[in-house]
Amino acid sequence: MLPALALAVAVTVTAPPAAHARTGPAPSAAKASKTAKFPPGFLWGVATSGFQGEGSFPDSNWTRYVKRKATGISDPYEKSVDFLHRYPGDIKLARNLGANVFRTSIEWARIEPRPGVRDPKAIAYYDDLIRRIRAAGMRPMITLDHWVYPGWVADQGAWDNPKTQADWLRNARFIVDRYKHQGVIWITFNEASAYMYKELTMRPMDLGQLAAMRTAIVKTHRAAYDMIHKIDPGAPVSTNVAYGTALNGIFDAALFNEVTDKIDFIGIDYYYGANAENLTAGYALTGEFWKIDPEPEGLYYVLKSYQRRLPKLPVYVVENGMSTDNGKPRPDGYTRSDHLRDHIYWIQRAMADGVKMIGYNYWSLTDNYEWGSYRPRFGLYTVDALTDPSLARRPTDAVATYRSIIANRGVPSGYVPVRRPGWCSVEDPVATCFGTTPTPPAAYRIPAR
């Protein structure tokens, strides 16, 4: 909790989170409920990131963190899941799901390993990656910064140095110019709050450096938004915000609150919530994501809340998924398929209640390097990165489930979530603590807790 408090101190200059508007009684999934089918042309995607999946990574802040075993590093990185050489097959796996969006990052450290020197082999790799994504009938969603920068940027002081802003924008301009007019959906910074937290603990930084990083990222996003629209007119641009339960006001203050006039859609990453019956979200602070009891209904309230704040913008769930402990079944029997269906159900409820959804990405296509460990498994396809030299992609139960959801534009009418909604949710305390929630226990296979 101390790192989060430090982050709070650094961003107190921004406004507190908007108060939750009363939405009436908390929705009961067990009763007949209003849901909306996903529209034709809805953006169904899978997500990954360059550093986490590519393997064989050049000098960067993160290869250095791994090498010196910084806070939270437990596993060596090595080849990761070798997306660098296996991307053609992984793109086919995504397309066979019926996905029409493939999200990844184009890594600055690979493109420009030395100041002003671009690697032609890296550029050829990314050119072919984008070409294959488009040839498979999918739109690329390109993240320009997924927490990783070149080693030479680290040497010049990273975001402490104002020069990094100019260097970052120069690299971003090169990438945007190279892949303009190809239907790209652009993400500038991935989860700025988590980016800042990781740098705070990994570099590490003091509060002055943290505040400087925040200021730099805000300025850089705003400049990048204008630059992208000039070079690639009509392309949607945003930054995906990590939802953080009781700390969400702090998370939003990292970047989102300062750039709501410079985004074309609301990008939300939702993994966990909290309510009076479920306080397991605290395991996120220790990296033990598999110990968190999911709160699918929290996504309904989160989507409604962000839509109220920015009613003119559409909403995209840029990341959503569930971790298991090294691929083992959860003790409560809740499966990846259950988790996926339950969250899709609550998105359909939110759409029926006015949320303007345009897209959903599952995190992630395959298991990958979760910032220091291969133990948390998020993949639709599981990969034993440390023990299987072949790095085989083995489908989980959720592969067929996601394929069915995409083909049928959602879960069936009358679907009842596997997990019962909890009482008194952090996501909307007015509605859920004081509203009525008739939820017959027999209608659910797994209780809220």
Secondary structure, 3 states (H helix, E strand, C coil): CHHHHHHHHHCCCCCCCCCCCCCCCCCCCCCCCCCCCCCCCCEEEEECCHHHHHCCCCCEHHHHHHHCCCCCCCCCCCCCCCHHHHHHHHHHHHHHHCCCEEEEECCHHHHCCECCECCHHHHHHHHHHHHHHHHCCCEEEEEEECCCCEHHHHHCCHHHCCHHHHHHHHHHHHHHHHCCCCCCEEEEEECHHHHHHHHHHHCCCCHHHHHHHHHHHHHHHHHHHHHHHHHCCCCCEEEEEECCHHHHHHHHHHCHHHCCCCCCCEEEECCCCCECCECHHHHHHHCCHHHCCCCHHHHHHHHHHHHHHCCCCCEEEEECCCCEECCCCCCCCCCHHHHHHHHHHHHHHHHHCCCCEEEEEEECCECCCCCCCCCEECCCEECCCCCCCCCCCEECCHHHHHHHHHHHCCCCCCCCCCECCCCCECCCHHHHHHCCCCCCHHHCCECCC
